[in-house]
Amino acid sequence: MDVWDVGAFTLDTAAKGGGPYNLVAPQGRDTMANLLAACLEVTGGRGELVWAE
């Protein structure tokens, strides 16, 4: 997969109404929660992550 494939996929998907897609990893492997927890860990942050709906 290269940038041209990603661009074509993105435009085609947007034309069909869009939706969430993960183009770099198997679904569920990397989550926003994991990303934010890693950010806290590597920065030594003492924040508390709270999800809001």
GUTORTOR-146615 format. One record per residue (C-alpha): residue in one letter; residue number from 1; y, z, x. Coordinates in nm, 4 decimals, always signed. Example, Ala and Ser with C-alpha at 12.3 -4.5 7.8 and 13.67 -1.06 7.14 Angstrom:
// residues 2
+----+-----+----------+----------+----------+
! aa !   i !        y !        z !        x !
+----+-----+----------+----------+----------+
!  a !   1 !  -0.4500 !  +0.7800 !  +1.2300 !
!  s !   2 !  -0.1060 !  +0.7140 !  +1.3670 !
+----+-----+----------+----------+----------+
END
This chain:
// residues 53
+----+-----+----------+----------+----------+
! aa !   i !        y !        z !        x !
+----+-----+----------+----------+----------+
!  m !   1 !  +0.0000 !  +0.0000 !  +0.0000 !
!  d !   2 !  +0.3401 !  -0.0898 !  +0.1394 !
!  v !   3 !  +0.6991 !  -0.0601 !  +0.0213 !
!  w !   4 !  +0.6766 !  -0.3918 !  -0.1652 !
!  d !   5 !  +0.3782 !  -0.2644 !  -0.3642 !
!  v !   6 !  +0.5593 !  +0.0595 !  -0.4471 !
!  g !   7 !  +0.8728 !  -0.1309 !  -0.5508 !
!  a !   8 !  +0.6803 !  -0.3675 !  -0.7768 !
!  f !   9 !  +0.4840 !  -0.0800 !  -0.9289 !
!  t !  10 !  +0.8026 !  +0.1202 !  -0.9910 !
!  l !  11 !  +0.9827 !  -0.1681 !  -1.1598 !
!  d !  12 !  +0.6806 !  -0.2602 !  -1.3718 !
!  t !  13 !  +0.6310 !  +0.1014 !  -1.4771 !
!  a !  14 !  +1.0000 !  +0.1505 !  -1.5610 !
!  a !  15 !  +0.9922 !  -0.1645 !  -1.7755 !
!  k !  16 !  +0.6998 !  -0.0161 !  -1.9711 !
!  g !  17 !  +0.8760 !  +0.3140 !  -2.0384 !
!  g !  18 !  +0.8087 !  +0.5047 !  -1.7175 !
!  g !  19 !  +0.6142 !  +0.8227 !  -1.6666 !
!  p !  20 !  +0.5146 !  +1.0555 !  -1.3847 !
!  y !  21 !  +0.3103 !  +0.8966 !  -1.1066 !
!  n !  22 !  +0.2037 !  +1.0188 !  -0.7648 !
!  l !  23 !  +0.1914 !  +0.7341 !  -0.5146 !
!  v !  24 !  +0.1147 !  +0.9303 !  -0.2006 !
!  a !  25 !  -0.1691 !  +1.1700 !  -0.2767 !
!  p !  26 !  -0.4509 !  +1.2338 !  -0.5203 !
!  q !  27 !  -0.3234 !  +1.3886 !  -0.8440 !
!  g !  28 !  -0.3051 !  +1.7677 !  -0.8242 !
!  r !  29 !  -0.3290 !  +1.7923 !  -0.4457 !
!  d !  30 !  +0.0423 !  +1.8417 !  -0.3909 !
!  t !  31 !  +0.2452 !  +2.0187 !  -0.6554 !
!  m !  32 !  +0.6083 !  +2.1206 !  -0.6893 !
!  a !  33 !  +0.4945 !  +2.4839 !  -0.6821 !
!  n !  34 !  +0.3192 !  +2.4279 !  -0.3486 !
!  l !  35 !  +0.6235 !  +2.2493 !  -0.2077 !
!  l !  36 !  +0.8614 !  +2.5279 !  -0.3062 !
!  a !  37 !  +0.6252 !  +2.7991 !  -0.1796 !
!  a !  38 !  +0.6009 !  +2.6171 !  +0.1546 !
!  c !  39 !  +0.9812 !  +2.5982 !  +0.1710 !
!  l !  40 !  +1.0032 !  +2.9735 !  +0.1238 !
!  e !  41 !  +0.7341 !  +3.0324 !  +0.3851 !
!  v !  42 !  +0.8774 !  +2.8156 !  +0.6618 !
!  t !  43 !  +1.2349 !  +2.9362 !  +0.6115 !
!  g !  44 !  +1.1398 !  +3.3017 !  +0.5878 !
!  g !  45 !  +1.2974 !  +3.3047 !  +0.2443 !
!  r !  46 !  +1.2614 !  +3.6143 !  +0.0330 !
!  g !  47 !  +1.3396 !  +3.4419 !  -0.2952 !
!  e !  48 !  +1.1271 !  +3.4656 !  -0.6036 !
!  l !  49 !  +1.0239 !  +3.1398 !  -0.7663 !
!  v !  50 !  +1.0613 !  +3.1554 !  -1.1443 !
!  w !  51 !  +0.9757 !  +2.8619 !  -1.3687 !
!  a !  52 !  +1.2104 !  +2.7955 !  -1.6571 !
!  e !  53 !  +1.1391 !  +2.5730 !  -1.9532 !
+----+-----+----------+----------+----------+
END
